[in-house]
Amino acid sequence: MKKHSITHYLNLKKNPKKTPLRCMAFALAAVLMISTLVLPVPASAKSLDTISVGLYFVNNALESANLQNVTGYGSGYELGLYDLDENGDYKQFVALAQTDVVDISMLIDRTQYFSGSGYTTSASSGLMVGAYHLELVYSYDSYQQARDTAMLYDDGFVAYSYGKYFVRFGSYATYADAQAESGLYADCTVTGESEYGITVVQTSTGRILFELDEGAGTNLGVKPLGSGETRTWFKGKQYNGSFRYDRPEGEAMHVANLLPLEQYVAAVLCREFGFSWPEEAMKAGACCIRTFAMTGDKHRTFDVCNSTCCQVYEGVHDGSQWEYILQLCEATAGECIYYDNQPILAVFHSSNGGATSSSADTWTMDYPYLQGVYDPFESLVSTGAKNWSATYSLSELTELAQTWGFQCSAITEVYVSEYSEQGNVNAVTFVDANETSHTFTGEDTTMFRSSAYNGSRRYVIIPPWGSAEVSDVKIGEEGTPGSDSNAQGSSEAGEFLVYDGVSTTAHTTISVLTASGPVTVSGEAQILRAETAQSSPGAETSTYPSVVLTTRTITNDTGDYMVYGSGWGHNVGLSAYGAYAMAQQGYSYTEILQYYYQGASIR
Ligand SMILES: [Zn+2]
């Protein structure tokens, strides 16, 4: 059978009548846990020229962490600590020492061994860096003085502790080993492992370069040396800026990357939006990322982390487009999104499939600028969110409900129990064999997945052999809503455009291939309504197009429960693919932002 993909997006009807769903059957589904892009947090502004991004911390804190200058982007490092800046953050770098070694490892101050890929306290053989040293009884006021003395010893190095420099030498695994050697030297004592100390070594040789120990609260700062942009390898990724190492619990190190805000925005933009997107969409994305960074307050010792908990950050994009993306970010440098003079919660998602959802329906917090709006733009982008479908047997639905926390017996029925005004799912109810029902609401309703897409909030659940109405959301022209008003993506009412990889043809009935067989979709489209142009309060000149909904019926002849939807994400705030489409239509980044964050201003 020839495989077709549909070029427009099939969405559910506004407030469809709930039909009781009889349970019967069967099918597939891989259940993935949702990674939440963001949780709503109270927004407050902070000044942020330099951002600190947590890379490894708490559960994945490290006993050792290595760095290597990227060839051509720096050579050696300044070593020091981060002091409080004028905002009360540990971002003020204070240089204490320097090295021209390009490969260094930071070790918690315990005896460690090089395992081939890195240092570890658990190994007992290999290149050894001992935690015990001999220390001269004198202290020094400057690094240079201490350094000159340290060079008189074969493996001498400088340590900084409680505001003074010291000279240490030797590297022993135990106190006894160090003590046995100490008799050979004048004026020295044994110094040992430390709860908060951090040792810097040359990775390849284990030679100690520097030690820092200021007791509780110690942090080590490492700033690459270089005349221009610096880049540094860390665990297979390249980073701009500097690094900070803390041992807040006295054990493994927390690692943060400190870099100029706009470089961070550019790096996240490459990851979240794709660097070849239209400029105005990228600028809109940059404003979202920057605003989110300005308001992030989930973490104590850094501004944001590098995961979906905050925003995914994987260091500098190592491609030819990097300079261009950086320039795009700098074109909006410092600009954030505000509502009532407060920076907004600038959440975004990949694709909403036809309409956004309000924050109130998603996370219970009601923000005036995070309301549900129809999205007629996404359907204009062929690379945007497409339709997805997934089929579930009753046993798979049972497993799904249990995975998501429902203590239930065998599931006998599932249905959408509440839709939003724009037709997104607000609640899904599962009924089990004891006739107990359990309802998932808000972001949890993204629980259904197809193999190709993560779920969204825009779908219908069709019982075995049942049918449901879905709606397309399209751009219409005022006065002539619907039908063929848009040459770029829509079709005559009741028709489906099918792209077979070569050409696009119109059909009144199509088959959709699902994992358990074909599903018939028959064209019974009708124009529901045209909305008047939505204009943005903040921009008098902007006029957004009217929105047209067309409906049609999907018949589920698979014998399984079928979930038929569109979009990818939690549906709140800006749609990345919607921004892409709006930019292609000639909208500016401020118009894009004001469509998805209604009533907001950008400055
Ligand atoms: Zn985080």
Residues whose N, C-alpha, C, O or C-beta is under 5 A from the ligand:
A	BS01	ZN	K298 V304 C305 C309 C310
